[in-house]
Amino acid sequence: MNNRTSLVFATGNRNKLKEVKAMLDDSIELRNLEDINCYEEIPETKNTIELNAIQKAQYVANKFEVNCFAEDTGLEIEALNGEPGVFSARYAGLQRSADDNMELVLSKMKQVANRRARFKTVVALIINEKQFTFEGIINGEIATEKKGLKGFGYDPIFIPDGYKKTFAELDEKEKNSISHRAIAISKFLDFLIEVV
C-alpha cells in the first residue's frame, strides 16, 4: 500500500470510531460520516449481523459515491438462543442504552448455569464498487455483575476466554489486541495491503 487510502467508516458510534482508529496505521485516511456531510440515520433492517454490515456500507457507498466500510457487532449468548444477536444495540428498547441492555441480559441470566457467549463482528468493505466481508469472533462468558469502567456496550459483562477480567477491566491496548472487532479489522487490513 504505497499511497494513503481514503475510507469512510459508516458509523455514527463514536466509541467504535475511536476503537477502530486506534487499530489502523498511517496508510489509511479514516473519514467519518460528518466528513462527507452524512447526518442521517443509516438503515439497519436486516436479520443477520453480516447483512446489516453490508446494508450500511452499501447505503453510504451508493449515496455518497465513496469507498467505505461498515461493521455490525452482536453479542450471542448460548442460553438465550443467540440473543441479543442482531438486536444487541437495542435489546432493551429503542433508547439504545448500554446499561439497560446489560441489566436485561443479567436479569435473564440470573438462574442460568451456562454462561457461554461470544461477540461477533462483521466488517463489510466496498472499494472500487466491489464488496468484501471480514468476520471476527471471540468466545467467552457472561459475568454475574458489571465490572470495569473502560470500553462500551456489553464490555462490563463479557469475560473473554483465557481471562478473569471483563473487557471493561482491560486497558484499551490489551482489548484491541484480542477483541472480535480487532480480529475482523486485522483481516480487513491484511486484505487492503494486498489489493490497494
C-alpha positions in Angstrom: 0.0 0.0 0.0 2.1 2.9 -1.3 -0.4 5.8 -1.1 -2.8 6.6 1.7 -6.2 5.0 1.1 -9.1 7.2 2.0 -12.0 5.2 3.5 -15.2 6.4 5.2 -16.2 4.4 8.3 -20.0 4.2 8.0 -20.9 4.5 11.7 -22.4 7.1 14.0 -21.0 5.4 17.1 -18.0 7.5 18.3 -16.8 4.7 20.6 -16.4 2.3 17.6 -14.8 5.1 15.5 -12.2 5.7 18.3 -11.6 2.0 18.8 -11.1 1.3 15.0 -8.9 4.4 14.6 -6.5 3.1 17.2 -6.2 -0.1 15.2 -5.4 1.5 11.8 -2.0 2.5 10.6 -1.0 5.7 8.7 -1.6 4.1 5.3 -5.4 4.7 5.8 -7.0 8.1 6.0 -10.1 7.3 8.0 -13.0 9.6 7.5 -16.3 9.6 9.4 -19.8 10.3 8.3 -19.6 14.0 9.2 -16.7 14.4 6.8 -19.0 13.6 3.9 -21.9 15.5 5.3 -23.9 12.4 6.1 -26.1 13.2 9.2 -28.9 10.8 8.5 -29.7 7.5 10.3 -28.0 4.7 8.3 -30.5 1.8 7.8 -30.0 -1.4 9.8 -33.0 -3.5 9.0 -31.6 -6.9 8.1 -31.9 -10.1 10.2 -28.2 -11.0 10.5 -25.1 -9.2 11.6 -23.4 -9.8 8.2 -26.4 -8.4 6.2 -26.6 -5.4 8.5 -22.9 -4.5 7.9 -23.4 -4.9 4.1 -26.5 -2.8 4.1 -24.8 0.1 5.9 -21.8 0.0 3.7 -23.8 -0.2 0.5 -26.1 2.7 1.6 -23.2 5.1 2.2 -21.1 3.9 -0.8 -24.1 4.3 -3.2 -25.4 7.6 -1.9 -22.2 9.4 -1.4 -20.0 7.7 -4.0 -17.2 6.9 -1.7 -15.1 3.8 -0.8 -16.3 2.9 2.7 -16.7 0.2 5.2 -19.2 -0.6 7.9 -19.3 -3.1 10.7 -22.0 -4.7 12.7 -21.4 -6.4 16.0 -23.6 -8.7 18.2 -23.3 -10.5 21.5 -24.6 -14.0 21.1 -25.5 -15.9 24.3 -25.9 -19.7 24.2 -28.5 -20.0 26.9 -30.6 -17.2 25.3 -30.6 -18.9 21.9 -28.2 -16.5 20.4 -29.8 -13.3 21.8 -29.4 -10.4 21.8 -27.5 -11.0 18.5 -28.5 -8.7 15.7 -30.6 -6.7 18.3 -27.6 -6.1 20.6 -27.7 -2.3 20.4 -31.4 -2.0 21.0 -32.1 -5.2 23.1 -33.8 -3.3 25.9 -35.6 -0.8 23.6 -35.0 1.9 21.0 -33.3 4.1 23.5 -30.2 2.0 22.9 -29.0 2.3 26.5 -26.0 0.1 27.2 -26.9 0.0 30.9 -30.5 -1.1 30.1 -29.2 -3.7 27.7 -26.8 -5.2 30.3 -29.4 -5.2 33.0 -31.8 -7.1 30.8 -29.1 -9.7 30.0 -28.1 -10.1 33.6 -31.7 -10.5 34.7 -32.4 -13.2 32.1 -29.2 -15.0 33.1 -29.8 -14.8 36.9 -30.6 -18.5 37.4 -28.7 -19.8 34.3 -25.6 -22.0 34.8 -24.5 -22.0 31.1 -23.0 -18.5 30.7 -21.2 -19.2 27.4 -21.3 -16.3 24.9 -19.4 -14.8 22.0 -19.0 -11.5 20.4 -19.2 -11.5 16.6 -18.2 -8.6 14.3 -18.6 -8.5 10.5 -16.8 -5.7 8.6 -18.2 -5.0 5.1 -15.9 -3.1 2.7 -17.0 -1.6 -0.5 -14.0 -0.4 -2.5 -13.9 0.4 -6.2 -17.5 -0.8 -6.4 -16.6 -4.3 -5.2 -17.8 -5.8 -1.9 -15.9 -7.9 0.7 -16.6 -9.1 4.2 -14.4 -10.0 7.2 -15.5 -11.8 10.3 -14.1 -11.7 13.9 -15.3 -13.9 16.8 -14.2 -14.1 20.4 -15.7 -16.6 22.8 -16.2 -16.1 26.5 -18.8 -15.9 29.1 -21.3 -13.6 30.8 -20.2 -12.2 34.2 -22.7 -12.3 37.1 -22.4 -8.5 37.5 -21.0 -5.5 35.7 -17.3 -4.9 36.3 -14.9 -2.2 34.9 -15.3 1.3 33.6 -13.5 1.0 30.2 -14.9 0.0 26.8 -18.5 0.4 25.9 -21.6 -1.6 25.1 -21.6 -5.0 26.8 -17.9 -4.9 27.7 -18.6 -4.7 31.5 -20.3 -8.1 31.5 -18.2 -10.1 29.0 -15.2 -12.1 30.1 -13.1 -13.4 27.2 -11.8 -16.9 27.3 -8.4 -17.1 29.0 -9.1 -14.0 31.2 -10.6 -13.4 34.6 -11.4 -9.8 33.8 -14.2 -8.3 31.7 -13.5 -6.3 28.5 -14.2 -3.2 30.5 -11.5 -4.0 33.0 -8.8 -4.4 30.3 -6.8 -1.5 29.0 -7.6 -0.3 25.5 -4.4 -1.7 24.0 -5.0 -5.2 25.5 -8.6 -5.3 24.5 -7.8 -4.1 21.0 -5.2 -7.0 20.6 -7.8 -9.7 21.2 -11.3 -8.4 20.5 -13.8 -9.6 17.9 -13.5 -6.2 16.3 -9.7 -6.4 16.3 -9.8 -9.8 14.6 -12.2 -8.6 11.8 -10.2 -5.3 11.3 -7.0 -7.2 11.2 -8.3 -9.4 8.3 -9.6 -6.3 6.6 -6.2 -4.5 6.9 -4.4 -7.6 5.6 -6.7 -7.6 2.6 -6.2 -3.8 1.9 -2.4 -4.3 1.9 -2.8 -7.0 -0.8 -5.3 -5.1 -3.1 -4.6 -1.4 -2.7 
